[in-house]
């Protein structure tokens, strides 16, 4: 657990630098409980996004975790269209949107993203 003073300092530094923060999790994630992301959201002054389980998620013995790594791979085999409404696809789009909004070159248009 992050000490309150450390979290407050991290939030202060992020806010003063204009650092973008995105907090996402699966609603059923037991490894990252909602109280943890709610605490982060409150400290950084941003919403915490909770996604339902992926309907394409194969039967697995544990609740979902890691939106954009193994859960993304499991829910998005090559046959799934890029425009899918799967929660992992929506989470990925939120990350891409955040990058597009905040990762700009100092003297020009936004930097291109791979695959964009």
C-alpha positions as CSV (number, residue, x, y, z in Angstrom):
1,X,0.0,0.0,0.0
2,X,1.2,3.5,-0.8
3,X,1.6,5.7,2.2
4,X,-0.8,8.7,2.3
5,X,2.1,11.2,2.2
6,X,3.6,9.5,-0.8
7,X,0.3,9.5,-2.7
8,X,-0.3,13.1,-1.9
9,X,3.1,14.1,-3.1
10,X,2.7,12.1,-6.3
11,X,-0.6,13.7,-7.0
12,X,0.8,17.2,-6.2
13,X,3.7,16.6,-8.6
14,X,1.5,15.2,-11.3
15,X,-1.0,18.0,-11.1
16,X,1.7,20.7,-11.0
17,X,3.3,19.2,-14.1
18,X,0.0,18.7,-15.9
19,X,0.6,15.0,-16.1
20,X,-2.4,13.0,-17.5
21,X,-3.6,10.1,-15.3
22,X,-6.0,7.4,-16.4
23,X,-7.3,4.8,-13.9
24,X,-8.9,1.7,-15.3
25,X,-9.8,-1.8,-13.9
26,X,-12.1,-4.7,-14.3
27,X,-15.0,-4.4,-11.9
28,X,-14.4,-8.0,-10.8
29,X,-10.7,-7.7,-10.3
30,X,-9.8,-9.0,-6.9
31,X,-6.1,-8.2,-7.2
32,X,-6.8,-4.5,-7.7
33,X,-9.9,-3.8,-5.5
34,X,-12.2,-0.8,-6.3
35,X,-11.1,0.8,-3.0
36,X,-7.6,1.1,-4.3
37,X,-8.5,2.7,-7.6
38,X,-11.0,5.0,-5.9
39,X,-8.2,6.2,-3.5
40,X,-6.0,6.9,-6.5
41,X,-8.8,8.7,-8.4
42,X,-9.6,10.8,-5.4
43,X,-5.9,11.7,-4.9
44,X,-5.3,12.6,-8.5
45,X,-8.7,14.2,-9.1
46,X,-9.7,12.0,-12.0
47,X,-12.4,9.3,-12.4
48,X,-11.8,5.6,-12.1
49,X,-13.2,3.6,-14.9
50,X,-14.5,0.1,-14.0
51,X,-15.2,-2.2,-16.9
52,X,-17.4,-5.4,-16.9
53,X,-15.8,-8.7,-17.7
54,X,-15.2,-9.3,-21.4
55,X,-18.0,-11.4,-23.0
56,X,-15.3,-12.9,-25.2
57,X,-13.2,-14.0,-22.2
58,X,-12.6,-17.7,-22.3
59,X,-13.6,-19.7,-19.2
60,X,-10.8,-19.0,-16.7
61,X,-10.7,-19.9,-13.1
62,X,-9.7,-16.5,-11.8
63,X,-11.5,-13.1,-12.1
64,X,-10.2,-10.8,-14.8
65,X,-7.1,-8.6,-14.2
66,X,-4.8,-6.6,-16.5
67,X,-7.0,-4.9,-19.0
68,X,-4.4,-4.4,-21.7
69,X,-2.2,-7.4,-21.4
70,X,-3.3,-11.0,-21.0
71,X,-7.0,-10.2,-20.8
72,X,-6.8,-8.1,-24.0
73,X,-5.1,-11.0,-25.8
74,X,-7.6,-13.5,-24.5
75,X,-10.6,-11.3,-25.5
76,X,-9.3,-10.1,-28.8
77,X,-8.1,-13.0,-31.0
78,X,-7.3,-12.0,-34.6
79,X,-10.8,-12.7,-35.7
80,X,-12.4,-10.0,-33.5
81,X,-13.1,-6.8,-35.4
82,X,-11.1,-3.7,-34.4
83,X,-14.4,-1.9,-33.7
84,X,-15.5,-4.4,-31.1
85,X,-17.3,-3.1,-28.0
86,X,-15.4,-5.5,-25.8
87,X,-14.3,-3.8,-22.6
88,X,-10.7,-4.4,-23.4
89,X,-11.0,-2.6,-26.7
90,X,-12.8,0.3,-25.0
91,X,-10.0,0.5,-22.4
92,X,-7.4,0.5,-25.2
93,X,-9.2,3.3,-27.0
94,X,-9.2,5.4,-23.8
95,X,-5.4,5.0,-23.6
96,X,-5.0,6.0,-27.3
97,X,-7.2,9.0,-26.8
98,X,-5.2,10.1,-23.8
99,X,-2.0,9.8,-25.7
100,X,-3.4,11.7,-28.7
101,X,-4.6,14.4,-26.3
102,X,-1.4,14.8,-24.3
103,X,1.5,13.6,-26.3
104,X,2.2,16.5,-28.7
105,X,5.5,17.6,-30.0
106,X,6.6,21.0,-28.6
107,X,6.4,22.7,-32.0
108,X,3.9,21.0,-34.1
109,X,0.9,18.7,-34.5
110,X,0.4,15.6,-32.4
111,X,3.0,12.9,-32.8
112,X,1.7,10.0,-35.0
113,X,0.8,6.8,-33.2
114,X,1.6,3.4,-34.6
115,X,-1.4,2.0,-36.5
116,X,-3.2,5.3,-36.5
